[in-house]
Amino acid sequence: MRYARALSIAVLVSVMAVTPLSAFLSGGQFEVWLGGQYDNPMVRVSVVDHTGFVRSVVRGYGDRGGDVSNPLGNRSALSVGVWGGCGDYAVDLSLERRGDGFVINQQNHAFGCGFLILVGHGTVVMNLWSPIDAATVRLDSPFNRESEN
């Protein structure tokens, strides 16, 4: 009986030491507003976390659409440049674990715009509970998808 109890405690301690607590937690939903500069309308950006890694979401600086990076080399944050059309009113981002890395899916919602203009809405910064290297994150956006032909 003592052996079984000691073994179960050792396994629990090992699992907790190797796996971040966030892996056991469910994700969350966050919202931030971007735009409002250079005559671009405000755009609501919703972030859905399916990993449990995201602690908070804030508006970042810059306009690097289609880019995912660790701002200033800080692996406890992911900076995502959001692109879209001139008629966008909302953008949904979802962070998911995929194989050895992560993928951020982007879906834009628009009223429509008579001009086929691609605009940078701004940057979303995801503050993380556990570090993620931006090199392991792929942005799956309608504006950077490769042709599947």
Backbone as a ProteinNet text record, in pm:
[ID]
protein_1_A
[PRIMARY]
MRYARALSIAVLVSVMAVTPLSAFLSGGQFEVWLGGQYDNPMVRVSVVDHTGFVRSVVRGYGDRGGDVSNPLGNRSALSVGVWGGCGDYAVDLSLERRGDGFVINQQNHAFGCGFLILVGHGTVVMNLWSPIDAATVRLDSPFNRESEN
[TERTIARY]
82.2	0	86.8	191.8	281	350.8	387.9	455.9	365.5	239.8	144.9	121.1	107.7	85.9	208.3	327.2	450	467.5	434.8	445.2	347.6	223.2	125.8	165.9	222.7	269.9	387.3	478.5	593.3	547.5	450.1	398.3	331.6	251.5	184.8	286.4	388.1	490.8	566.1	596.8	666.8	582.9	455.8	367.4	355.1	338.6	325.1	455.7	569	697.7	725.1	680.4	709.1	604.2	479.2	369.6	326.8	317.2	267.4	123	88.7	-46.6	-150.8	-114.2	-209.4	-256.6	-178.3	-219.7	-339.9	-362.1	-476.3	-598.8	-577.9	-686.9	-751.9	-878.1	-943.2	-905.1	-921.4	-887	-990.6	-981.6	-1074.4	-1103.2	-1186	-1219.2	-1181.8	-1125.8	-1079.4	-1124.5	-1127.6	-1168.7	-1087	-1051.1	-977.9	-1023.3	-1014.7	-1053.2	-928.8	-923.7	-812.1	-863.4	-771.5	-806.9	-830.1	-910.9	-941.8	-833.9	-738.8	-633.2	-626.3	-577	-564.9	-698.5	-805.5	-941.4	-990.5	-925.6	-973.6	-1074.2	-1183.6	-1282.4	-1229.4	-1292.6	-1258.9	-1304.2	-1223.2	-1251.6	-1243.2	-1347.9	-1347.5	-1272	-1171.9	-1094.9	-1123.1	-1178.1	-1203.7	-1095.7	-1040.6	-939.1	-996.5	-1001.4	-1046.9	-925.5	-897.8	-781.8	-828.1	-781	-813.1	-699.4	-598.3	-479.8	-466.9	-523.6	-504.8	-378.3	-308.6	-183.7	-205	-314.5	-333.7	-384.9	-313.4	-348.4	-432.2	-393.2	-466.6	-434.4	-513.2	-494.4	-501.8	-404.8	-401.9	-372.8	-402.4	-370	-221.3	-155.3	-12	17.3	144.4	188.9	238.1	228	274.9	162.4	199.2	100	164	208.7	277	179.8	89.3	-12.7	44.8	-16.9	25	148.5	195	318.8	289.4	354.4	349	491.3	508.2	642.4	634.8	750.4	764.1	813.9	730.6	772.3	896	996.6	1124.5	1187.7	1160.5	1218.3	1154.4	1045.8	977	889.3	931.1	855.4	729.9	706.1	583.2	472.8	495.1	393.7	403.7	289.3	283	218.1	282.3	230.5	179.3	54.1	-8.7	-55.5	-0.5	-44.8	-170.3	-274.5	-405	-430.8	-453	-488	-633.8	-687	-823.7	-863.1	-988.6	-1041.9	-1093.6	-1120	-1163.9	-1305.3	-1381.3	-1517	-1528.4	-1416.4	-1420.4	-1478.6	-1560.6	-1610.2	-1567.7	-1525.6	-1482.2	-1381.5	-1291.9	-1193.9	-1190.9	-1197.6	-1187.4	-1051.6	-979.2	-853.6	-871.9	-823.8	-829.3	-692.8	-643	-513.9	-538	-475.2	-491	-355.6	-345.9	-225.5	-236.8	-128.8	-129.2	5.2	8.8	133.1	233	353.6	458.8	451.7	355.9	348.1	206.3	181.3	52	7.8	-122.4	-176.3	-276.7	-271.6	-370.4	-456	-583.5	-677.6	-741.1	-742.7	-802	-921.7	-1033.8	-1153	-1204.4	-1221	-1267.6	-1415.5	-1485.2	-1627	-1639.7	-1705.5	-1710.7	-1849.8	-1879.4	-2000.9	-1982.6	-1859.7	-1829.7	-1771	-1685.4	-1619	-1603.4	-1640.8	-1632.6	-1489.7	-1395.1	-1254.2	-1189.2	-1116.1	-1046.3	-914.3	-926.9	-811	-780	-655.2	-608	-546.8	-598.4	-549.9	-497.8	-400.1	-351.8	-436.4	-507.9	-595.2	-516.3	-401.4	-321.9	-261.7	-218.3	-149.2	-215.7	-234.6	-286.4	-170.8	-156.5	-53.5	-121.9	-86.5	-137.8	-32.1	-64.5	24.1	-2.7	104	92.7	128.4	68.2	102.5	234.4	263	382.5	444.4	576.9	641.4	609.6	593.6	577	671.5	750.6	838.2	755.1	760.6	680.8	715.1	834.1	872.1	787.7	721.5	638.1	491.4	461.7	323.8	304	199.2	164.5	33.2	29.5	-93	-165.7	-286	-369.3	-475.1	-446	-529.9	-576.3	-693.1	-736.1	-641.7	-555.8	-467	-327.5	-297.2	-164.8	-172.7	-291.4	-304.5	-246.2	-171.6	-115.1	-221.3	-206.1	-299.2	-291.4	-406.8	-410.9	-425.3	-393.7	-405.7	-284.7
-119.4	0	126.2	127.2	242.8	261.6	149.1	156	217.4	177.9	230.3	379.8	420.6	561.9	645.2	595.7	666.8	675.8	568.8	567.9	667.4	671.8	765.2	909.9	938.9	1073.6	1109.2	1015.1	1040.2	1067.6	993.9	1015.6	1152.8	1188.9	1318.2	1432.9	1422.7	1526.7	1535.7	1423.3	1424	1488.6	1455.4	1512.1	1662.9	1708.3	1851.5	1925.7	1860.9	1925.4	1939.9	1845.6	1845.8	1923.5	1914.7	1975.1	2105.9	2215	2339.2	2322.9	2392.3	2383.6	2422.3	2512	2559	2447.3	2340.7	2230.9	2157.3	2170.3	2105	2195.1	2323.5	2419.5	2434.3	2469.5	2497.3	2638.1	2664.4	2795.7	2898.5	3011.7	3119.2	3202	3304.1	3396.1	3536.9	3612.7	3747.1	3836.9	3967	4061.6	4189.1	4244.1	4370.4	4443.1	4575.3	4655.8	4711.7	4702.8	4755.6	4856.6	4928.9	5023.5	5161.9	5237.4	5372.6	5473.2	5432.6	5524.3	5523	5629.5	5642.4	5619	5666.2	5653.7	5509	5415.6	5278	5266.5	5192.9	5178.3	5088.7	5098.3	5010.3	4868.2	4770.7	4629.8	4554.1	4476.1	4393.1	4264.1	4234.1	4111.1	4020.5	3902.4	3801.6	3695.9	3660.7	3556	3440.9	3323	3203.3	3113.6	3082.2	3000.1	2857.7	2763.6	2622.3	2547.8	2621.4	2557.9	2579	2685	2718.8	2799.3	2840.4	2915.2	3065.9	3119.2	3263.8	3315.5	3414.1	3476.1	3602	3682.7	3805.4	3846.9	3937.7	3989.5	4141.1	4207.3	4353.5	4400.2	4526.2	4588.9	4619.2	4580.1	4604	4723.7	4749.3	4860.3	4804.3	4883.9	4841.3	4786.5	4755.5	4711.7	4609.5	4499.6	4396.7	4283.6	4306.3	4208.5	4076.4	3968.3	3835.7	3783.2	3852.1	3815.7	3771.2	3662.5	3618.6	3624.5	3690.6	3703.5	3709.3	3694.3	3717.4	3861.2	3953.3	4092.9	4110.9	4176.9	4200.9	4072	3960.5	3832.1	3769.4	3827.4	3776.2	3657.7	3536.7	3416.7	3397.7	3485.9	3480.3	3565.2	3606.1	3682.7	3650.5	3651	3634.6	3758.5	3816.6	3933.2	3886.4	3918.5	3874.4	3997.6	4017.6	4126	4084.2	4165.7	4130.8	4212.9	4143.7	4205.7	4180.7	4260.8	4238.1	4331	4326.8	4413	4543.3	4637.7	4769.8	4766.9	4659.8	4650.5	4563.6	4522	4434.1	4506.2	4433.8	4484.5	4394.8	4271	4178.4	4078.4	4033.3	3930.7	3830.7	3701.5	3595.7	3528.1	3517	3443.1	3328	3209.5	3097.1	3029.9	3009.7	2944.8	2798.6	2710.6	2565.9	2499	2387.1	2306.5	2218.8	2210.6	2130.8	2061	1930.9	1854.2	1901.8	1936.9	1985	2134.7	2202.4	2347.6	2394.9	2515.2	2579.5	2642.2	2664.3	2735.5	2839.2	2956.9	3060.9	3073.6	3039.8	3051.3	3189.6	3256.1	3389.3	3383.7	3439.4	3450	3593.5	3658.3	3796.8	3801.3	3899.5	3922.2	4064.2	4077.3	4208.1	4240.5	4369.6	4418	4420.9	4429.4	4443.5	4580.9	4586	4711.5	4715.3	4825.6	4838.5	4838.7	4865.8	4868.2	4740.6	4673.5	4552.6	4593.2	4646.8	4700.5	4610.8	4572.5	4497.9	4597.4	4601.2	4696.3	4622.4	4682.6	4630.6	4688.4	4602.5	4649.9	4685.4	4621.9	4646	4516.5	4520.5	4407	4366.3	4236	4178.6	4109.9	4136.4	4070	3976.7	3847.8	3747.2	3724.7	3761.1	3733.2	3590.9	3514.3	3370.3	3328.7	3219.2	3158.5	3083.2	3029	2947.3	2988.9	2992.5	3042.1	2958.3	3027.9	2965.8	3037.5	2961.5	3019.5	3049.4	3172.9	3213.9	3132.6	3074.9	2993	2866.2	2827.5	2706.5	2739.3	2867.9	2911.2	2949.3	2894.5	2925.7	3002.9	3112.2	3189.9	3142.2	3089.9	3043.9	3150.5	3237.7	3352.4	3344.4	3399	3397.7	3479.4	3559.6	3645.6	3588.2	3475.4	3416	3266.9	3214.9	3073.9	3049.4	2939.2	2901.6	2832.2	2841.5	2777.1	2626.6	2560.5	2415.9	2340.8	2402.2	2334.7	2252.3
0	0	0	80.2	83.4	-50.3	-111.6	-240.7	-346.8	-350.2	-448.7	-426.7	-301.9	-272	-310.8	-276.6	-311	-462.8	-531.9	-677.5	-740.2	-690.7	-747.3	-719.9	-604.8	-574.9	-665.1	-686.4	-774.3	-917.8	-966.1	-1101	-1110.8	-1011.1	-1011	-1009.2	-927.1	-919.9	-1052.3	-1113.6	-1242.5	-1351.1	-1357.6	-1458.9	-1440	-1317.1	-1290	-1317.4	-1297	-1321.4	-1470.9	-1549.9	-1693	-1772.1	-1732.3	-1807	-1740.7	-1818.3	-1758.8	-1713.7	-1607.1	-1552.7	-1656.5	-1746.3	-1846.8	-1939	-1952.5	-2039.1	-1982	-1849.7	-1786.8	-1782.4	-1808.9	-1802.8	-1938.4	-1937.8	-2064.7	-2107.9	-2234.2	-2286.8	-2250	-2313.3	-2283.9	-2406.4	-2390	-2497.4	-2453.4	-2546.5	-2519.6	-2634.4	-2609.1	-2711.8	-2700.1	-2815.3	-2821.8	-2948.3	-2946.6	-3062.6	-3128.9	-3262.1	-3340.2	-3441.2	-3502.9	-3608.9	-3554	-3628.4	-3587.9	-3624.4	-3707.3	-3750.2	-3902.5	-3960.5	-4106.3	-4175.9	-4116.9	-4171.7	-4179.4	-4109.5	-4103.4	-3989.6	-4011	-3903.6	-3791.6	-3675.6	-3563.6	-3597.3	-3560.2	-3586.9	-3455	-3425.6	-3304.6	-3334.3	-3254	-3270.7	-3151.6	-3179.6	-3076.6	-3084.6	-2970.8	-2963.8	-2881.5	-2941.4	-2872.9	-2852.9	-2727.9	-2692.4	-2664.8	-2746.5	-2728.1	-2658.2	-2611.4	-2553	-2402.6	-2350.2	-2209.4	-2184.6	-2290.6	-2276.4	-2265.2	-2318.5	-2324.1	-2189.4	-2135.7	-2007.8	-2029.7	-2128.1	-2160.1	-2302.8	-2355.9	-2491.9	-2485.6	-2548.4	-2551.9	-2694	-2718.6	-2846.5	-2848.6	-2956.2	-2968.3	-3056	-3075	-3159.8	-3291.6	-3394.4	-3525.4	-3609.2	-3732.6	-3830	-3922.9	-3868.7	-3947	-3976.1	-4068.9	-4101.6	-4149.5	-4105.9	-4147.6	-4078	-3974.6	-3907.4	-3764.1	-3719.6	-3580.5	-3527.2	-3412.7	-3355.8	-3204.5	-3142.3	-2998.8	-2983.9	-2933.4	-2926.9	-2839.1	-2896.4	-2828.5	-2776.4	-2844.3	-2805.8	-2683.3	-2634	-2515.3	-2554.8	-2518.3	-2555.3	-2470.7	-2374.6	-2294.9	-2357.1	-2481.3	-2553.8	-2702.5	-2769.3	-2914.2	-2973	-3071.6	-3141.4	-3277.8	-3307.9	-3432.4	-3509.3	-3629.3	-3716	-3789.5	-3780.9	-3837.1	-3962.8	-4074.1	-4201	-4230	-4319.1	-4361.4	-4473	-4505.3	-4609.4	-4551.3	-4640.3	-4594.7	-4537.2	-4559.7	-4505.9	-4382.5	-4323.8	-4206.3	-4085.3	-4011.8	-3883.9	-3767.9	-3798.5	-3693.5	-3749.9	-3664	-3698.1	-3583.2	-3616.8	-3516.5	-3530.9	-3420.4	-3415.3	-3318	-3354.2	-3261	-3257.1	-3136.2	-3113.7	-3079.9	-3159.3	-3140	-3145	-3076.4	-3083.9	-3207.5	-3286	-3407.8	-3419.6	-3397.9	-3407	-3302.8	-3348.9	-3258.7	-3234.9	-3296.4	-3284.2	-3261.4	-3310.1	-3291.4	-3423	-3434.8	-3549.8	-3498.7	-3559.2	-3531.9	-3656.6	-3644.2	-3755.2	-3751.2	-3866.2	-3876.8	-3969.1	-3923.1	-4006.2	-3996.3	-4111	-4115.5	-4150.3	-4091.8	-4119.8	-4173.2	-4287	-4352.4	-4404.5	-4412.5	-4476.7	-4627.3	-4670.2	-4811.4	-4836.6	-4932.7	-4964.3	-5116	-5175.8	-5320.9	-5372.1	-5285.4	-5323.7	-5272.8	-5354.9	-5311.5	-5246	-5127.8	-5056.7	-4937	-4924	-4808.2	-4711.2	-4588.6	-4489.8	-4366.8	-4302.8	-4175.7	-4064.5	-3993.9	-3886.2	-3760.7	-3742.1	-3622	-3570.9	-3447.9	-3388.1	-3257.8	-3239.7	-3116.2	-3044.8	-2915.7	-2836.5	-2737.2	-2746.5	-2654.2	-2546.5	-2422.4	-2310	-2263.6	-2242.8	-2221.6	-2079.5	-2036.3	-1907.8	-1916.9	-2033.7	-2055.3	-2188.9	-2199.3	-2321.6	-2445.5	-2558.1	-2689.5	-2785	-2858.3	-2959.4	-3083.9	-3131.9	-3247.9	-3372.4	-3377.6	-3492.8	-3503	-3393.2	-3393.4	-3418.9	-3449.2	-3469.8	-3616.2	-3677	-3815.7	-3816	-3890.8	-3905.8	-4030.3	-4011.9	-4123	-4147.8	-4243.2	-4274.1	-4418.7	-4450.5	-4590.8	-4680.4	-4621.4	-4699.5	-4716.9	-4651.1	-4670.6	-4700.3	-4732.9	-4767.5	-4905.4	-4915.5	-5045.4	-5129.1	-5256.3	-5347.7	-5329.7	-5326.6	-5304.4	-5435.8	-5548.5	-5679.4	-5708.6
[MASK]
+++++++++++++++++++++++++++++++++++++++++++++++++++++++++++++++++++++++++++++++++++++++++++++++++++++++++++++++++++++++++++++++++++++++++++++++++++++

